[in-house]
Amino acid sequence: MASVTLLVNRKKHQVEVSSEETLLSVLRDRLDLTGTKYGCGEGQCGACTVLLDGKATRSCRTSAAEAAGKPITTIEGLETDGRLHPVQEAFLEAEAFQCGYCTPGMIVSAVALLASHANPTDEEIVGEMTGNVCRCGTYPRILQAVKKAARPARRGPAK
């Protein structure tokens, strides 16, 4: 076991972790941040996506020790002063979810996409979001939500 400092949603957390413990398990089981979901456990579905140093990262395949000292943003950390992030608002407006299990990972991936591509084409959105799986098949509404969030007047600062 090693003691590491994790900077999650702008707060420091000192945790004891084993070398093989994933960031996902620490977020969910130790820090009670359950918005980040366990999906496949292999980094293929995107349900566990968080921002690690501003980049969309599969927390199920990232060790907690690897994330030490880097800013981590989960779905819970996207809101600011009680206001949802524009991507979260766009997902609600477009009803871009059905069961909602994939939604946190989809939203976090969309935030990362829009931070690097301010006005992406449909093809760019699909290409960047391909690693996020929605078993309910709400992809058309997800595409609509990302496009809506990309409008310059809606976009807020990326975390």
Backbone torsions as a table, in degrees:
resi	resn	phi	psi	omega
1	MET	NA	144.8	178.5
2	ALA	-135.1	147.4	177.3
3	SER	-90.7	127.1	178.6
4	VAL	-129.7	154.9	175.0
5	THR	-104.9	122.3	176.4
6	LEU	-109.8	131.6	178.2
7	LEU	-102.0	94.1	-173.9
8	VAL	-112.1	122.3	178.3
9	ASN	51.7	45.4	176.2
10	ARG	70.3	16.4	177.3
11	LYS	-126.9	141.0	178.0
12	LYS	-86.6	138.0	177.4
13	HIS	-132.5	126.0	175.5
14	GLN	-96.7	119.9	-177.6
15	VAL	-134.3	149.7	172.8
16	GLU	-91.6	125.7	-178.6
17	VAL	-132.3	150.0	172.3
18	SER	-86.6	164.3	-175.6
19	SER	-63.8	-28.1	-178.2
20	GLU	-98.4	1.1	-178.0
21	GLU	-71.7	131.3	-177.0
22	THR	-82.3	156.3	174.4
23	LEU	-60.3	-39.7	178.6
24	LEU	-56.3	-47.5	-177.7
25	SER	-66.6	-35.7	177.7
26	VAL	-67.5	-44.6	179.8
27	LEU	-59.2	-48.4	-174.8
28	ARG	-77.3	-48.4	-169.8
29	ASP	-88.5	-27.5	-177.8
30	ARG	-104.3	-37.6	-175.8
31	LEU	-102.2	-0.5	176.8
32	ASP	56.6	35.1	175.5
33	LEU	-101.2	85.1	-170.6
34	THR	-91.4	4.5	175.6
35	GLY	-66.4	-33.4	175.5
36	THR	-75.2	123.6	-171.3
37	LYS	-100.6	150.2	169.3
38	TYR	-89.3	121.5	179.4
39	GLY	-112.1	-92.3	-174.7
40	CYS	-93.5	-22.6	-177.4
41	GLY	76.1	6.0	-177.6
42	GLU	-123.4	7.6	179.1
43	GLY	74.8	16.1	-175.6
44	GLN	-99.0	-22.9	-171.7
45	CYS	-100.7	-22.9	177.5
46	GLY	84.6	-1.5	-178.6
47	ALA	-62.3	-25.9	-175.3
48	CYS	-96.4	12.9	-173.5
49	THR	-65.3	132.3	172.7
50	VAL	-131.1	167.2	170.7
51	LEU	-91.9	122.9	176.2
52	LEU	-118.2	111.7	-176.0
53	ASP	55.8	37.0	175.9
54	GLY	85.6	-4.1	-177.9
55	LYS	-109.4	139.7	176.5
56	ALA	-62.4	125.6	-173.5
57	THR	-137.6	138.0	176.5
58	ARG	-80.4	109.2	-175.8
59	SER	-72.1	-17.1	177.7
60	CYS	-75.2	-17.8	-178.2
61	ARG	-113.3	7.9	-179.4
62	THR	-113.7	127.0	178.3
63	SER	-73.4	149.8	178.5
64	ALA	-61.8	-37.4	179.8
65	ALA	-63.4	-36.9	178.5
66	GLU	-63.9	-29.2	-178.1
67	ALA	-87.2	-7.7	-176.5
68	ALA	-56.7	133.6	176.2
69	GLY	80.0	-6.0	-179.9
70	LYS	-102.8	145.4	177.8
71	PRO	-67.3	131.4	179.6
72	ILE	-119.5	130.6	175.7
73	THR	-123.3	124.4	175.6
74	THR	-100.8	176.0	177.4
75	ILE	-54.9	-35.9	-179.8
76	GLU	-66.6	-25.3	-176.0
77	GLY	-90.5	0.8	-178.7
78	LEU	-77.4	-28.3	179.5
79	GLU	-70.9	153.8	178.0
80	THR	-132.3	123.2	178.7
81	ASP	51.9	41.1	177.4
82	GLY	80.9	2.4	179.2
83	ARG	-105.6	134.4	177.0
84	LEU	-65.5	151.6	173.6
85	HIS	-66.0	148.2	179.0
86	PRO	-53.7	-31.8	177.2
87	VAL	-68.6	-40.9	176.5
88	GLN	-61.2	-44.0	178.6
89	GLU	-61.1	-43.1	-179.0
90	ALA	-64.9	-38.2	177.4
91	PHE	-64.1	-39.7	177.0
92	LEU	-65.3	-47.1	-178.0
93	GLU	-62.9	-37.6	-178.3
94	ALA	-86.5	-1.7	-175.6
95	GLU	49.6	50.4	-173.3
96	ALA	-86.1	41.5	178.0
97	PHE	-158.1	157.2	173.9
98	GLN	-125.3	-75.9	177.6
99	CYS	-77.6	-27.4	176.2
100	GLY	89.8	-4.3	-175.3
101	TYR	-64.3	-40.9	-178.0
102	CYS	-81.0	-15.9	-168.7
103	THR	-56.4	-45.8	179.1
104	PRO	-57.9	-44.7	178.7
105	GLY	-66.1	-38.1	177.3
106	MET	-62.2	-46.6	-178.4
107	ILE	-63.4	-46.5	-179.7
108	VAL	-62.7	-42.0	177.3
109	SER	-62.8	-39.5	178.7
110	ALA	-66.0	-38.3	177.1
111	VAL	-61.1	-45.0	178.7
112	ALA	-63.5	-42.8	178.6
113	LEU	-58.5	-49.4	-176.5
114	LEU	-70.0	-23.1	175.7
115	ALA	-70.3	-28.7	-179.3
116	SER	-102.9	-20.5	179.0
117	HIS	-133.3	95.4	-173.3
118	ALA	-61.8	-33.2	-177.2
119	ASN	-138.0	70.5	-174.0
120	PRO	-71.8	151.4	173.9
121	THR	-78.0	167.6	176.0
122	ASP	-56.3	-42.2	-179.0
123	GLU	-63.5	-40.4	178.3
124	GLU	-65.9	-40.9	178.7
125	ILE	-62.4	-50.1	-179.8
126	VAL	-60.5	-44.2	-179.8
127	GLY	-61.2	-42.5	-178.9
128	GLU	-75.9	-30.3	-175.5
129	MET	-95.1	-0.1	-176.5
130	THR	-56.7	-33.0	-179.3
131	GLY	-74.8	-1.3	177.3
132	ASN	-105.0	121.2	-175.7
133	VAL	-101.3	131.5	173.2
134	CYS	-115.2	108.0	-178.2
135	ARG	-69.1	-19.8	178.8
136	CYS	-83.7	-13.8	176.3
137	GLY	77.3	33.5	-179.3
138	THR	-87.8	27.3	-176.6
139	TYR	-54.5	-41.4	178.5
140	PRO	-60.1	-38.4	179.9
141	ARG	-74.8	-31.5	176.0
142	ILE	-65.2	-45.0	176.7
143	LEU	-58.8	-44.8	178.3
144	GLN	-60.4	-42.2	-179.1
145	ALA	-65.0	-43.8	-179.7
146	VAL	-64.4	-41.6	177.8
147	LYS	-63.2	-40.7	179.0
148	LYS	-63.8	-43.1	179.9
149	ALA	-68.4	-24.4	-178.6
150	ALA	-74.9	-16.4	178.9
151	ARG	-57.6	128.4	-173.8
152	PRO	-52.3	-36.3	-178.1
153	ALA	-68.7	-21.3	-175.9
154	ARG	-91.3	-28.7	-168.9
155	ARG	-69.8	134.2	174.8
156	GLY	-108.7	-177.6	179.7
157	PRO	-69.1	141.1	175.0
158	ALA	-76.0	147.2	-179.3
159	LYS	-93.5	NA	NA
